[in-house]
Protein backbone atom coordinates (compact mmCIF):
# COMPACT_ATOMS: atom_id res chain seq x y z
CA UNK A 1 0.00 0.00 0.00
CA UNK A 2 1.60 3.26 -1.13
CA UNK A 3 0.36 5.15 1.93
CA UNK A 4 1.89 2.66 4.36
CA UNK A 5 5.21 2.71 2.49
CA UNK A 6 5.29 6.48 2.76
CA UNK A 7 4.42 6.35 6.43
CA UNK A 8 7.14 3.81 7.12
CA UNK A 9 9.67 6.10 5.44
CA UNK A 10 8.49 9.06 7.55
CA UNK A 11 8.78 6.93 10.70
CA UNK A 12 12.34 5.94 9.74
CA UNK A 13 13.26 9.59 9.16
CA UNK A 14 11.81 10.49 12.56
CA UNK A 15 14.01 7.84 14.21
CA UNK A 16 17.01 9.17 12.31
CA UNK A 17 16.31 12.71 13.53
CA UNK A 18 16.09 11.51 17.14
CA UNK A 19 19.54 9.94 16.79
CA UNK A 20 20.96 13.06 15.11
CA UNK A 21 19.68 15.29 17.91
CA UNK A 22 21.52 13.18 20.46
CA UNK A 23 24.74 13.14 18.41
CA UNK A 24 27.49 15.06 20.30
CA UNK A 25 28.70 16.72 17.09
CA UNK A 26 25.22 17.96 16.21
CA UNK A 27 24.60 19.17 19.77
CA UNK A 28 27.38 21.75 19.37
CA UNK A 29 25.91 23.13 16.13
CA UNK A 30 23.00 25.47 16.97
CA UNK A 31 21.85 25.76 13.36
CA UNK A 32 21.69 21.98 12.92
CA UNK A 33 19.82 21.56 16.21
CA UNK A 34 17.26 24.16 15.12
CA UNK A 35 16.90 22.57 11.67
CA UNK A 36 16.52 18.99 12.94
CA UNK A 37 14.25 19.99 15.84
CA UNK A 38 11.92 21.84 13.47
CA UNK A 39 11.76 18.87 11.08
CA UNK A 40 11.19 16.45 13.97
CA UNK A 41 8.38 18.61 15.33
CA UNK A 42 6.71 18.71 11.90
CA UNK A 43 6.67 14.89 11.76
CA UNK A 44 5.68 14.22 15.36
CA UNK A 45 1.88 14.08 14.98
CA UNK A 46 1.94 11.90 11.89
CA UNK A 47 4.46 9.48 13.45
CA UNK A 48 2.45 9.17 16.67
CA UNK A 49 -0.72 8.53 14.65
CA UNK A 50 1.05 5.99 12.42
CA UNK A 51 2.37 4.08 15.43
CA UNK A 52 -1.10 4.02 16.99
CA UNK A 53 -2.50 2.79 13.67
CA UNK A 54 0.17 0.09 13.50
CA UNK A 55 -0.63 -1.06 17.05
CA UNK A 56 -4.40 -1.09 16.42
CA UNK A 57 -3.92 -3.01 13.17
CA UNK A 58 -1.87 -5.70 14.96
CA UNK A 59 -4.49 -5.97 17.70
CA UNK A 60 -7.24 -6.22 15.07
CA UNK A 61 -5.39 -9.06 13.30
CA UNK A 62 -5.03 -10.91 16.62
CA UNK A 63 -8.74 -10.43 17.37
CA UNK A 64 -9.62 -11.88 13.94
CA UNK A 65 -7.34 -14.88 14.59
CA UNK A 66 -8.97 -15.51 17.96
CA UNK A 67 -12.44 -15.23 16.45
CA UNK A 68 -11.56 -17.75 13.74
CA UNK A 69 -9.93 -20.23 16.10
CA UNK A 70 -12.28 -20.10 19.08
CA UNK A 71 -15.42 -22.24 19.37
CA UNK A 72 -16.59 -21.11 22.82
CA UNK A 73 -19.65 -18.82 22.22
CA UNK A 74 -18.82 -16.47 25.11
CA UNK A 75 -15.23 -15.98 24.02
CA UNK A 76 -16.31 -15.58 20.40
CA UNK A 77 -18.74 -12.84 21.46
CA UNK A 78 -15.96 -11.00 23.29
CA UNK A 79 -13.65 -11.42 20.31
CA UNK A 80 -16.33 -10.07 17.96
CA UNK A 81 -16.74 -7.00 20.19
CA UNK A 82 -12.98 -6.43 19.99
CA UNK A 83 -13.06 -6.81 16.20
CA UNK A 84 -15.89 -4.27 15.87
CA UNK A 85 -14.24 -1.75 18.21
CA UNK A 86 -10.79 -2.10 16.65
CA UNK A 87 -12.17 -1.96 13.10
CA UNK A 88 -13.78 1.41 13.84
CA UNK A 89 -10.69 2.76 15.63
CA UNK A 90 -8.34 1.61 12.86
CA UNK A 91 -10.53 3.16 10.14
CA UNK A 92 -10.57 6.49 12.02
CA UNK A 93 -6.78 6.48 12.36
CA UNK A 94 -6.39 5.61 8.68
CA UNK A 95 -8.58 8.57 7.70
CA UNK A 96 -6.57 10.85 10.00
CA UNK A 97 -3.36 9.65 8.36
CA UNK A 98 -4.74 10.41 4.90
CA UNK A 99 -5.45 13.96 6.03
CA UNK A 100 -2.02 14.34 7.63
CA UNK A 101 -0.38 13.21 4.39
CA UNK A 102 -2.14 15.82 2.27
CA UNK A 103 0.27 18.40 0.80
CA UNK A 104 0.76 21.26 3.22
CA UNK A 105 0.28 24.89 2.24
CA UNK A 106 3.76 26.38 2.63
CA UNK A 107 2.14 29.55 3.99
CA UNK A 108 0.17 27.95 6.82
CA UNK A 109 2.72 28.73 9.56
CA UNK A 110 3.28 32.29 8.38
CA UNK A 111 2.13 35.45 10.07
CA UNK A 112 -0.68 37.30 8.33
CA UNK A 113 -1.27 40.72 6.81
CA UNK A 114 -4.99 41.48 6.66
CA UNK A 115 -6.52 44.29 4.65
CA UNK A 116 -10.12 45.35 5.26
CA UNK A 117 -11.67 47.83 2.82
CA UNK A 118 -15.10 49.44 2.80
CA UNK A 119 -17.07 48.55 -0.31
CA UNK A 120 -20.59 49.53 -1.34
CA UNK A 121 -22.77 51.21 1.24
CA UNK A 122 -21.01 54.48 2.08
CA UNK A 123 -20.57 55.28 5.78
CA UNK A 124 -22.33 52.08 6.82
CA UNK A 125 -19.72 50.05 4.93
CA UNK A 126 -16.94 51.89 6.75
CA UNK A 127 -18.59 51.20 10.11
CA UNK A 128 -18.87 47.51 9.32
CA UNK A 129 -15.20 47.48 8.27
CA UNK A 130 -14.44 48.65 11.83
CA UNK A 131 -16.72 45.92 13.21
CA UNK A 132 -14.83 43.27 11.24
CA UNK A 133 -11.51 44.63 12.47
CA UNK A 134 -12.73 44.25 16.06
CA UNK A 135 -14.04 40.75 15.27
CA UNK A 136 -10.66 39.61 13.96
CA UNK A 137 -8.87 41.30 16.87
CA UNK A 138 -11.03 39.32 19.31
CA UNK A 139 -10.45 36.13 17.34
CA UNK A 140 -6.68 36.66 17.37
CA UNK A 141 -6.74 37.27 21.12
CA UNK A 142 -8.61 33.98 21.67
CA UNK A 143 -5.79 32.16 19.87
CA UNK A 144 -3.04 34.07 21.72
CA UNK A 145 -2.01 35.84 18.53
CA UNK A 146 -0.83 39.45 18.50
CA UNK A 147 -2.29 42.14 16.24
CA UNK A 148 -0.60 45.33 15.13
CA UNK A 149 -2.08 48.03 12.89
CA UNK A 150 0.10 48.81 9.89
CA UNK A 151 -1.95 51.52 8.20
CA UNK A 152 -5.47 52.92 8.41
CA UNK A 153 -7.74 55.46 6.77
CA UNK A 154 -10.64 56.52 8.98
CA UNK A 155 -14.05 57.81 7.89
CA UNK A 156 -14.38 60.29 10.74
CA UNK A 157 -17.47 58.64 12.31
CA UNK A 158 -15.76 55.60 13.79
CA UNK A 159 -15.37 53.60 10.60
CA UNK A 160 -12.55 52.74 8.24
CA UNK A 161 -12.20 53.34 4.54
CA UNK A 162 -9.34 50.88 4.83
CA UNK A 163 -7.25 49.28 7.56
CA UNK A 164 -4.19 47.06 7.24
CA UNK A 165 -2.95 45.07 10.22
CA UNK A 166 -0.63 42.22 11.04
CA UNK A 167 -1.57 39.07 12.94
CA UNK A 168 1.38 37.26 14.50
CA UNK A 169 1.07 33.75 15.88
CA UNK A 170 1.49 30.05 15.21
CA UNK A 171 -0.82 28.83 12.46
CA UNK A 172 -2.38 32.26 11.86
CA UNK A 173 -2.54 31.93 8.08
CA UNK A 174 -3.78 28.33 8.22
CA UNK A 175 -7.06 29.56 9.72
CA UNK A 176 -7.44 33.16 8.62
CA UNK A 177 -6.83 32.40 4.93
CA UNK A 178 -10.48 31.36 4.64
CA UNK A 179 -11.60 34.92 5.43
CA UNK A 180 -10.57 36.38 2.07
CA UNK A 181 -13.50 37.66 0.05
CA UNK A 182 -16.55 39.90 0.22
CA UNK A 183 -18.43 40.13 3.53
CA UNK A 184 -22.00 41.42 3.26
CA UNK A 185 -23.89 43.09 6.11
CA UNK A 186 -27.66 43.66 6.29
CA UNK A 187 -28.81 46.00 9.07
CA UNK A 188 -30.50 49.30 9.87
CA UNK A 189 -27.86 52.07 9.91
CA UNK A 190 -27.85 54.45 12.87
CA UNK A 191 -28.47 57.29 10.43
CA UNK A 192 -31.58 55.61 8.98
CA UNK A 193 -34.62 57.40 10.42
CA UNK A 194 -37.27 55.14 8.86
CA UNK A 195 -35.82 51.84 10.08
CA UNK A 196 -35.06 50.43 6.65
CA UNK A 197 -32.53 47.61 6.33
CA UNK A 198 -29.53 48.51 4.17
CA UNK A 199 -27.09 46.12 2.51
CA UNK A 200 -23.41 46.99 2.46
CA UNK A 201 -20.23 45.12 1.61
CA UNK A 202 -16.67 45.02 2.92
CA UNK A 203 -13.71 43.34 1.26
CA UNK A 204 -11.20 41.31 3.29
CA UNK A 205 -7.82 40.26 1.91
CA UNK A 206 -5.60 37.82 3.81
CA UNK A 207 -1.93 37.70 2.81
CA UNK A 208 0.79 35.46 4.20
CA UNK A 209 3.77 37.48 5.39
CA UNK A 210 6.49 35.98 3.22
CA UNK A 211 10.24 36.25 3.63
CA UNK A 212 12.31 37.85 0.91
CA UNK A 213 13.76 34.43 0.06
CA UNK A 214 10.23 33.27 -0.84
CA UNK A 215 9.72 35.96 -3.49
CA UNK A 216 12.24 37.31 -5.96
CA UNK A 217 11.69 41.07 -5.75
CA UNK A 218 13.97 43.26 -7.83
CA UNK A 219 13.83 46.74 -6.30
CA UNK A 220 14.83 48.12 -9.70
CA UNK A 221 11.24 47.22 -10.70
CA UNK A 222 9.81 49.27 -7.84
CA UNK A 223 9.14 53.01 -7.87
CA UNK A 224 9.27 54.51 -4.37
CA UNK A 225 7.52 57.79 -3.61
CA UNK A 226 7.62 59.56 -0.24
CA UNK A 227 5.14 62.12 0.99
CA UNK A 228 3.82 63.71 4.18
CA UNK A 229 1.60 61.53 6.36
CA UNK A 230 -2.01 62.55 6.77
CA UNK A 231 -4.34 61.75 9.62
CA UNK A 232 -7.05 62.90 11.93
CA UNK A 233 -4.71 65.34 13.63
CA UNK A 234 -2.73 65.37 16.85
CA UNK A 235 0.69 63.96 17.57
CA UNK A 236 0.22 60.99 15.26
CA UNK A 237 0.57 63.25 12.23
CA UNK A 238 4.12 63.43 10.92
CA UNK A 239 5.58 66.75 9.86
CA UNK A 240 8.19 65.11 7.62
CA UNK A 241 7.95 63.18 4.36
CA UNK A 242 7.76 59.78 6.09
CA UNK A 243 4.83 58.14 4.25
CA UNK A 244 5.89 55.67 1.56
CA UNK A 245 4.19 54.51 -1.61
CA UNK A 246 5.70 51.60 -3.56
CA UNK A 247 4.62 50.81 -7.12
CA UNK A 248 5.66 47.49 -8.66
CA UNK A 249 6.01 48.56 -12.27
CA UNK A 250 5.69 45.12 -13.99
CA UNK A 251 2.38 44.32 -12.28
CA UNK A 252 1.05 47.76 -11.38
CA UNK A 253 0.65 46.78 -7.71
CA UNK A 254 0.64 49.80 -5.38
CA UNK A 255 1.25 49.71 -1.62
CA UNK A 256 1.14 52.78 0.63
CA UNK A 257 2.06 52.89 4.34
CA UNK A 258 2.14 55.91 6.59
CA UNK A 259 1.41 54.83 10.18
CA UNK A 260 4.97 54.06 11.28
CA UNK A 261 7.01 56.84 12.89
CA UNK A 262 9.86 56.93 10.40
CA UNK A 263 10.28 56.68 6.67
CA UNK A 264 12.54 53.64 7.11
CA UNK A 265 9.87 51.77 9.09
CA UNK A 266 7.25 52.65 6.50
CA UNK A 267 9.58 51.44 3.73
CA UNK A 268 10.07 48.10 5.48
CA UNK A 269 6.32 47.68 6.04
CA UNK A 270 5.48 48.59 2.46
CA UNK A 271 8.06 46.13 1.15
CA UNK A 272 6.62 43.37 3.38
CA UNK A 273 3.13 43.95 2.02
CA UNK A 274 4.35 44.16 -1.58
CA UNK A 275 6.19 40.84 -1.22
CA UNK A 276 3.07 39.23 0.29
CA UNK A 277 0.89 40.55 -2.54
CA UNK A 278 3.29 39.35 -5.24
CA UNK A 279 3.40 35.91 -3.66
CA UNK A 280 -0.40 35.78 -3.51
CA UNK A 281 -0.57 36.87 -7.16
CA UNK A 282 1.77 34.04 -8.17
CA UNK A 283 -0.20 31.52 -6.09
CA UNK A 284 -3.42 32.66 -7.77
CA UNK A 285 -1.79 32.28 -11.20
CA UNK A 286 -0.75 28.73 -10.35
CA UNK A 287 -4.20 27.88 -8.97
CA UNK A 288 -5.83 29.15 -12.16
CA UNK A 289 -3.47 27.07 -14.28
CA UNK A 290 -4.24 23.95 -12.23
CA UNK A 291 -7.99 24.46 -12.21
CA UNK A 292 -8.91 24.93 -15.85
CA UNK A 293 -12.02 22.80 -15.46
CA UNK A 294 -13.21 23.91 -12.04
CA UNK A 295 -12.93 26.75 -9.54
CA UNK A 296 -12.13 25.86 -5.94
CA UNK A 297 -15.05 26.45 -3.56
CA UNK A 298 -12.84 27.16 -0.55
CA UNK A 299 -9.71 29.19 -0.14
CA UNK A 300 -9.47 30.84 -3.53
CA UNK A 301 -9.16 34.27 -1.95
CA UNK A 302 -10.97 35.85 -4.88
CA UNK A 303 -11.97 39.36 -3.93
CA UNK A 304 -15.22 39.19 -5.92
CA UNK A 305 -16.51 36.13 -4.09
CA UNK A 306 -19.28 36.86 -1.58
CA UNK A 307 -18.36 34.51 1.23
CA UNK A 308 -20.50 35.49 4.21
CA UNK A 309 -23.62 37.50 5.11
CA UNK A 310 -24.23 39.09 8.51
CA UNK A 311 -27.96 39.74 8.93
CA UNK A 312 -28.58 41.81 12.08
CA UNK A 313 -32.41 41.89 12.09
CA UNK A 314 -32.52 38.08 12.05
CA UNK A 315 -29.44 37.62 14.28
CA UNK A 316 -28.04 35.40 11.52
CA UNK A 317 -24.63 34.79 9.98
CA UNK A 318 -24.41 32.59 6.88
CA UNK A 319 -21.27 31.31 5.18
CA UNK A 320 -22.25 30.75 1.56
CA UNK A 321 -19.33 28.44 0.71
CA UNK A 322 -20.42 25.72 3.14
CA UNK A 323 -24.13 26.62 3.52
CA UNK A 324 -23.62 26.99 7.26
CA UNK A 325 -25.71 29.38 9.37
CA UNK A 326 -25.36 30.58 12.95
CA UNK A 327 -28.15 32.36 14.79
CA UNK A 328 -25.80 33.89 17.35
CA UNK A 329 -24.50 36.94 15.52
CA UNK A 330 -23.19 38.71 18.69
CA UNK A 331 -20.93 35.73 19.47
CA UNK A 332 -19.57 35.76 15.91
CA UNK A 333 -18.81 39.48 16.12
CA UNK A 334 -17.02 38.77 19.42
CA UNK A 335 -14.64 36.49 17.53
CA UNK A 336 -16.36 33.09 17.76
CA UNK A 337 -15.35 32.14 14.22
CA UNK A 338 -13.96 28.66 14.86
CA UNK A 339 -17.18 26.75 14.00
CA UNK A 340 -17.14 28.31 10.52
CA UNK A 341 -13.39 27.95 10.04
CA UNK A 342 -13.32 24.34 11.26
CA UNK A 343 -16.03 23.44 8.74
CA UNK A 344 -14.19 25.29 5.95
CA UNK A 345 -11.00 23.38 6.75
CA UNK A 346 -12.92 20.09 6.72
CA UNK A 347 -14.41 20.89 3.32
CA UNK A 348 -11.04 21.96 1.97
CA UNK A 349 -9.50 18.67 3.11
CA UNK A 350 -12.38 16.64 1.64
CA UNK A 351 -11.94 18.35 -1.73
CA UNK A 352 -8.21 17.68 -1.72
CA UNK A 353 -8.79 14.01 -0.93
CA UNK A 354 -11.43 13.76 -3.66
CA UNK A 355 -9.15 15.36 -6.23
CA UNK A 356 -6.35 12.89 -5.67
CA UNK A 357 -5.32 12.33 -2.09
CA UNK A 358 -2.98 9.64 -0.77
CA UNK A 359 -3.46 6.06 -2.00
C-alpha positions as CSV (number, residue, x, y, z in Angstrom):
1,X,0.0,0.0,0.0
2,X,1.6,3.3,-1.1
3,X,0.4,5.2,1.9
4,X,1.9,2.7,4.4
5,X,5.2,2.7,2.5
6,X,5.3,6.5,2.8
7,X,4.4,6.4,6.4
8,X,7.1,3.8,7.1
9,X,9.7,6.1,5.4
10,X,8.5,9.1,7.6
11,X,8.8,6.9,10.7
12,X,12.3,5.9,9.7
13,X,13.3,9.6,9.2
14,X,11.8,10.5,12.6
15,X,14.0,7.8,14.2
16,X,17.0,9.2,12.3
17,X,16.3,12.7,13.5
18,X,16.1,11.5,17.1
19,X,19.5,9.9,16.8
20,X,21.0,13.1,15.1
21,X,19.7,15.3,17.9
22,X,21.5,13.2,20.5
23,X,24.7,13.1,18.4
24,X,27.5,15.1,20.3
25,X,28.7,16.7,17.1
26,X,25.2,18.0,16.2
27,X,24.6,19.2,19.8
28,X,27.4,21.8,19.4
29,X,25.9,23.1,16.1
30,X,23.0,25.5,17.0
31,X,21.8,25.8,13.4
32,X,21.7,22.0,12.9
33,X,19.8,21.6,16.2
34,X,17.3,24.2,15.1
35,X,16.9,22.6,11.7
36,X,16.5,19.0,12.9
37,X,14.3,20.0,15.8
38,X,11.9,21.8,13.5
39,X,11.8,18.9,11.1
40,X,11.2,16.4,14.0
41,X,8.4,18.6,15.3
42,X,6.7,18.7,11.9
43,X,6.7,14.9,11.8
44,X,5.7,14.2,15.4
45,X,1.9,14.1,15.0
46,X,1.9,11.9,11.9
47,X,4.5,9.5,13.4
48,X,2.4,9.2,16.7
49,X,-0.7,8.5,14.6
50,X,1.1,6.0,12.4
51,X,2.4,4.1,15.4
52,X,-1.1,4.0,17.0
53,X,-2.5,2.8,13.7
54,X,0.2,0.1,13.5
55,X,-0.6,-1.1,17.0
56,X,-4.4,-1.1,16.4
57,X,-3.9,-3.0,13.2
58,X,-1.9,-5.7,15.0
59,X,-4.5,-6.0,17.7
60,X,-7.2,-6.2,15.1
61,X,-5.4,-9.1,13.3
62,X,-5.0,-10.9,16.6
63,X,-8.7,-10.4,17.4
64,X,-9.6,-11.9,13.9
65,X,-7.3,-14.9,14.6
66,X,-9.0,-15.5,18.0
67,X,-12.4,-15.2,16.5
68,X,-11.6,-17.8,13.7
69,X,-9.9,-20.2,16.1
70,X,-12.3,-20.1,19.1
71,X,-15.4,-22.2,19.4
72,X,-16.6,-21.1,22.8
73,X,-19.6,-18.8,22.2
74,X,-18.8,-16.5,25.1
75,X,-15.2,-16.0,24.0
76,X,-16.3,-15.6,20.4
77,X,-18.7,-12.8,21.5
78,X,-16.0,-11.0,23.3
79,X,-13.6,-11.4,20.3
80,X,-16.3,-10.1,18.0
81,X,-16.7,-7.0,20.2
82,X,-13.0,-6.4,20.0
83,X,-13.1,-6.8,16.2
84,X,-15.9,-4.3,15.9
85,X,-14.2,-1.8,18.2
86,X,-10.8,-2.1,16.7
87,X,-12.2,-2.0,13.1
88,X,-13.8,1.4,13.8
89,X,-10.7,2.8,15.6
90,X,-8.3,1.6,12.9
91,X,-10.5,3.2,10.1
92,X,-10.6,6.5,12.0
93,X,-6.8,6.5,12.4
94,X,-6.4,5.6,8.7
95,X,-8.6,8.6,7.7
96,X,-6.6,10.9,10.0
97,X,-3.4,9.6,8.4
98,X,-4.7,10.4,4.9
99,X,-5.5,14.0,6.0
100,X,-2.0,14.3,7.6
101,X,-0.4,13.2,4.4
102,X,-2.1,15.8,2.3
103,X,0.3,18.4,0.8
104,X,0.8,21.3,3.2
105,X,0.3,24.9,2.2
106,X,3.8,26.4,2.6
107,X,2.1,29.5,4.0
108,X,0.2,27.9,6.8
109,X,2.7,28.7,9.6
110,X,3.3,32.3,8.4
111,X,2.1,35.5,10.1
112,X,-0.7,37.3,8.3
113,X,-1.3,40.7,6.8
114,X,-5.0,41.5,6.7
115,X,-6.5,44.3,4.6
116,X,-10.1,45.4,5.3
117,X,-11.7,47.8,2.8
118,X,-15.1,49.4,2.8
119,X,-17.1,48.6,-0.3
120,X,-20.6,49.5,-1.3
121,X,-22.8,51.2,1.2
122,X,-21.0,54.5,2.1
123,X,-20.6,55.3,5.8
124,X,-22.3,52.1,6.8
125,X,-19.7,50.0,4.9
126,X,-16.9,51.9,6.8
127,X,-18.6,51.2,10.1
128,X,-18.9,47.5,9.3
129,X,-15.2,47.5,8.3
130,X,-14.4,48.7,11.8
131,X,-16.7,45.9,13.2
132,X,-14.8,43.3,11.2
133,X,-11.5,44.6,12.5
134,X,-12.7,44.3,16.1
135,X,-14.0,40.8,15.3
136,X,-10.7,39.6,14.0
137,X,-8.9,41.3,16.9
138,X,-11.0,39.3,19.3
139,X,-10.4,36.1,17.3
140,X,-6.7,36.7,17.4
141,X,-6.7,37.3,21.1
142,X,-8.6,34.0,21.7
143,X,-5.8,32.2,19.9
144,X,-3.0,34.1,21.7
145,X,-2.0,35.8,18.5
146,X,-0.8,39.4,18.5
147,X,-2.3,42.1,16.2
148,X,-0.6,45.3,15.1
149,X,-2.1,48.0,12.9
150,X,0.1,48.8,9.9
151,X,-1.9,51.5,8.2
152,X,-5.5,52.9,8.4
153,X,-7.7,55.5,6.8
154,X,-10.6,56.5,9.0
155,X,-14.1,57.8,7.9
156,X,-14.4,60.3,10.7
157,X,-17.5,58.6,12.3
158,X,-15.8,55.6,13.8
159,X,-15.4,53.6,10.6
160,X,-12.6,52.7,8.2
161,X,-12.2,53.3,4.5
162,X,-9.3,50.9,4.8
163,X,-7.3,49.3,7.6
164,X,-4.2,47.1,7.2
165,X,-2.9,45.1,10.2
166,X,-0.6,42.2,11.0
167,X,-1.6,39.1,12.9
168,X,1.4,37.3,14.5
169,X,1.1,33.8,15.9
170,X,1.5,30.0,15.2
171,X,-0.8,28.8,12.5
172,X,-2.4,32.3,11.9
173,X,-2.5,31.9,8.1
174,X,-3.8,28.3,8.2
175,X,-7.1,29.6,9.7
176,X,-7.4,33.2,8.6
177,X,-6.8,32.4,4.9
178,X,-10.5,31.4,4.6
179,X,-11.6,34.9,5.4
180,X,-10.6,36.4,2.1
181,X,-13.5,37.7,0.1
182,X,-16.6,39.9,0.2
183,X,-18.4,40.1,3.5
184,X,-22.0,41.4,3.3
185,X,-23.9,43.1,6.1
186,X,-27.7,43.7,6.3
187,X,-28.8,46.0,9.1
188,X,-30.5,49.3,9.9
189,X,-27.9,52.1,9.9
190,X,-27.9,54.4,12.9
191,X,-28.5,57.3,10.4
192,X,-31.6,55.6,9.0
193,X,-34.6,57.4,10.4
194,X,-37.3,55.1,8.9
195,X,-35.8,51.8,10.1
196,X,-35.1,50.4,6.6
197,X,-32.5,47.6,6.3
198,X,-29.5,48.5,4.2
199,X,-27.1,46.1,2.5
200,X,-23.4,47.0,2.5
201,X,-20.2,45.1,1.6
202,X,-16.7,45.0,2.9
203,X,-13.7,43.3,1.3
204,X,-11.2,41.3,3.3
205,X,-7.8,40.3,1.9
206,X,-5.6,37.8,3.8
207,X,-1.9,37.7,2.8
208,X,0.8,35.5,4.2
209,X,3.8,37.5,5.4
210,X,6.5,36.0,3.2
211,X,10.2,36.2,3.6
212,X,12.3,37.8,0.9
213,X,13.8,34.4,0.1
214,X,10.2,33.3,-0.8
215,X,9.7,36.0,-3.5
216,X,12.2,37.3,-6.0
217,X,11.7,41.1,-5.7
218,X,14.0,43.3,-7.8
219,X,13.8,46.7,-6.3
220,X,14.8,48.1,-9.7
221,X,11.2,47.2,-10.7
222,X,9.8,49.3,-7.8
223,X,9.1,53.0,-7.9
224,X,9.3,54.5,-4.4
225,X,7.5,57.8,-3.6
226,X,7.6,59.6,-0.2
227,X,5.1,62.1,1.0
228,X,3.8,63.7,4.2
229,X,1.6,61.5,6.4
230,X,-2.0,62.5,6.8
231,X,-4.3,61.7,9.6
232,X,-7.0,62.9,11.9
233,X,-4.7,65.3,13.6
234,X,-2.7,65.4,16.8
235,X,0.7,64.0,17.6
236,X,0.2,61.0,15.3
237,X,0.6,63.3,12.2
238,X,4.1,63.4,10.9
239,X,5.6,66.7,9.9
240,X,8.2,65.1,7.6
241,X,8.0,63.2,4.4
242,X,7.8,59.8,6.1
243,X,4.8,58.1,4.3
244,X,5.9,55.7,1.6
245,X,4.2,54.5,-1.6
246,X,5.7,51.6,-3.6
247,X,4.6,50.8,-7.1
248,X,5.7,47.5,-8.7
249,X,6.0,48.6,-12.3
250,X,5.7,45.1,-14.0
251,X,2.4,44.3,-12.3
252,X,1.1,47.8,-11.4
253,X,0.7,46.8,-7.7
254,X,0.6,49.8,-5.4
255,X,1.2,49.7,-1.6
256,X,1.1,52.8,0.6
257,X,2.1,52.9,4.3
258,X,2.1,55.9,6.6
259,X,1.4,54.8,10.2
260,X,5.0,54.1,11.3
261,X,7.0,56.8,12.9
262,X,9.9,56.9,10.4
263,X,10.3,56.7,6.7
264,X,12.5,53.6,7.1
265,X,9.9,51.8,9.1
266,X,7.2,52.6,6.5
267,X,9.6,51.4,3.7
268,X,10.1,48.1,5.5
269,X,6.3,47.7,6.0
270,X,5.5,48.6,2.5
271,X,8.1,46.1,1.2
272,X,6.6,43.4,3.4
273,X,3.1,44.0,2.0
274,X,4.4,44.2,-1.6
275,X,6.2,40.8,-1.2
276,X,3.1,39.2,0.3
277,X,0.9,40.6,-2.5
278,X,3.3,39.4,-5.2
279,X,3.4,35.9,-3.7
280,X,-0.4,35.8,-3.5
281,X,-0.6,36.9,-7.2
282,X,1.8,34.0,-8.2
283,X,-0.2,31.5,-6.1
284,X,-3.4,32.7,-7.8
285,X,-1.8,32.3,-11.2
286,X,-0.8,28.7,-10.3
287,X,-4.2,27.9,-9.0
288,X,-5.8,29.2,-12.2
289,X,-3.5,27.1,-14.3
290,X,-4.2,24.0,-12.2
291,X,-8.0,24.5,-12.2
292,X,-8.9,24.9,-15.8
293,X,-12.0,22.8,-15.5
294,X,-13.2,23.9,-12.0
295,X,-12.9,26.7,-9.5
296,X,-12.1,25.9,-5.9
297,X,-15.0,26.4,-3.6
298,X,-12.8,27.2,-0.6
299,X,-9.7,29.2,-0.1
300,X,-9.5,30.8,-3.5
301,X,-9.2,34.3,-2.0
302,X,-11.0,35.9,-4.9
303,X,-12.0,39.4,-3.9
304,X,-15.2,39.2,-5.9
305,X,-16.5,36.1,-4.1
306,X,-19.3,36.9,-1.6
307,X,-18.4,34.5,1.2
308,X,-20.5,35.5,4.2
309,X,-23.6,37.5,5.1
310,X,-24.2,39.1,8.5
311,X,-28.0,39.7,8.9
312,X,-28.6,41.8,12.1
313,X,-32.4,41.9,12.1
314,X,-32.5,38.1,12.1
315,X,-29.4,37.6,14.3
316,X,-28.0,35.4,11.5
317,X,-24.6,34.8,10.0
318,X,-24.4,32.6,6.9
319,X,-21.3,31.3,5.2
320,X,-22.3,30.7,1.6
321,X,-19.3,28.4,0.7
322,X,-20.4,25.7,3.1
323,X,-24.1,26.6,3.5
324,X,-23.6,27.0,7.3
325,X,-25.7,29.4,9.4
326,X,-25.4,30.6,13.0
327,X,-28.2,32.4,14.8
328,X,-25.8,33.9,17.4
329,X,-24.5,36.9,15.5
330,X,-23.2,38.7,18.7
331,X,-20.9,35.7,19.5
332,X,-19.6,35.8,15.9
333,X,-18.8,39.5,16.1
334,X,-17.0,38.8,19.4
335,X,-14.6,36.5,17.5
336,X,-16.4,33.1,17.8
337,X,-15.4,32.1,14.2
338,X,-14.0,28.7,14.9
339,X,-17.2,26.7,14.0
340,X,-17.1,28.3,10.5
341,X,-13.4,28.0,10.0
342,X,-13.3,24.3,11.3
343,X,-16.0,23.4,8.7
344,X,-14.2,25.3,6.0
345,X,-11.0,23.4,6.8
346,X,-12.9,20.1,6.7
347,X,-14.4,20.9,3.3
348,X,-11.0,22.0,2.0
349,X,-9.5,18.7,3.1
350,X,-12.4,16.6,1.6
351,X,-11.9,18.4,-1.7
352,X,-8.2,17.7,-1.7
353,X,-8.8,14.0,-0.9
354,X,-11.4,13.8,-3.7
355,X,-9.1,15.4,-6.2
356,X,-6.4,12.9,-5.7
357,X,-5.3,12.3,-2.1
358,X,-3.0,9.6,-0.8
359,X,-3.5,6.1,-2.0
